[in-house]
């Protein structure tokens, strides 16, 4: 046999002895936890709608509540005022969180009732204190009272606004995080 083949056989036999003989071909290893078992939690920015309610005021009379069924069948006439009120909650949780509060009532409400006016109102409080600026708001719980008044004054005459409609379904309250 030639020397190269003999050397290869001897080397293979040596490796086989090392591998099979008590596992002496070992490598050291170790591990450590990174992050010191820290947990990072995220905050939230959420608008929670409430249960809204409609009232109707005829002339100077006292407002009367309308159920959803009654509202669906109701036909407004001059001298009537419909008011929708809903209390929403803004839940803002997070360190360094800043956000703006907005509404789309002024642009989303579509009316073909000539002579009727739609007036949106928003009152915002945080911990019972009124909030007057809706930008740069910080973490906390906010209460938003949204009120939409549809006034069809008794001064509307000559069949103005008959067989028309008003769609309030696109009205929203939004919160948007800011840098």
N, C-alpha and C positions, 0 to 999 in steps of 0.2 A: 504494500500500500504506500501511497505516496505521503509525504510529510504533511501536506495541506489537508488531506482527508483525515489523517490521524489526529491532527490538531483540532479540526472541527469536531470530531467525535469526542475528544477529550473535553473541549469547551462545553459542548452540549451536555455531557455527563456531569460536569461541574455545576452548571446552571440547574440541572434537574435535581442534584443533591441539595443545592441551596433552597430551591423552591419546595421540595418535598420534605426536607429535613428540618422540622420544627419552625418553619415559617420565618427564617432569618432574613428574607428579602422584604423588609418593611420600610414604610416611609412615615415620618412623623406627621401628625396633623392636629389641628385644634380649631376651635370656633369661639366667637364672642358675640353677644347680642349688641346690635347697633341701635341707637335711638333710646337706650335706657328704658325700654318698654313704654315709651310715650305714645299717647293717643291724641290725634288731632281731630277735633270735631268742627263741623261747619255750622254756620248760623243759618238764618232764613229770613226772607222778606216775603210776607204773605198778606193778601187782602182776604178777609173772611166776610162774606156777605151775611147780612141779617135777614130777617123776615120783614119785607116792606108792607106798607099799608096805604090804601087809598081812602081819601075822604072827598065828599062833595059838599060845596056850600052853595045854596041857592039864594041869590040876592044877599041880604044882610043877615040871613038866618044862621043858626049854629051849624058847623060842619057835621056831617053824618058819615059814618064808616060805610065803605063799599067792599063787599067780598069780591073775589076774583070772578065769580060767576055773574054777579051784579055788574061789575065793570065791563065785562065782555058784552053785555046787553045794553049798557048805558049809552045814550046819545046826548052829547052836550049841546046846549042851546044858549043863546045870548042871556047873560045874567048869571051863568053858572061858573064856578071855579072848582077845578079838580086839583087836589094836592096829593102827591106821592111822597112818602117819607120812609127812609130806610137807614138803619144804623149799621155801619160796617166797622170791623175791627182790623187795624193794621198791626201785624205782629212782626217787629223788626228786631232780630237777634244777631249780634256779631260785633266783635271788637273792631273799631275803626269804621263801622258801617255808616255810610251817608247815602241818602236817597232823596228823590223828589216825589211829590204827590201830585197827580194830575187828574183831570176829568175830561170827558169827551162829550158831555151833554150839549155844550154850545155848538158843536159841529155835527154831532151824530143825530140830533133830533130833526126829523123831517116833518114839516107841516104843510098841508094844503088847506088848512082852515083859515081863510082870510079873516083878519080881525082878531084872531086869538093870539095871545102872547104866551111864550114859554119862558119861565124864569128859573134857572138852576141856582141853588144855594148850597154851599158846603161849609159846615162848621166842623173844625178839627180841634180836638183837645188831647192833651197828653197828661195823664195823672190829674185830670180835672182843671188844668190850666189851658186857656185858649191858645191855639197856635195860629199865627197870622201869616207866616211865611212858609210856603210849601216847598222850598228848596233847602238843601243842606240839613235835612232832618237826620237825627241820629237814632241809635237803637232805643227800643222801648215799645210800649203798647199805646197805640193811638186809637181814638174813637172818632169816626167820621160820620156825621149825620148829613145824608144827602136828601135834599128836598127839591122836588120839581113841581112847580105851580103852573097849571094851564088855566089861564084866565080868558074867558070869552065874555067880554063886557056887554052890558045891556044896551050900550050905545050903538052896537053893530045893527045896521038896518038894511032894508032893501034886499033881502035874501042873500047877503054876503056870507060866505062860509058854509052854505048848505051842502049836504051830502059829501063832505070832505073828511079827511082823516089826519091823525097825528100819530107818528110812530116813535115811541120812546125806547124801543128794544135795543138800539145801538148805544145807549148811554153807558159809560163805564167809569170806574175809578181805577187809576193805575198807580203803581209804585215802581220806580226805576232806580236802581243803584247808580250812584255817581262816584267818580274818582275822588 
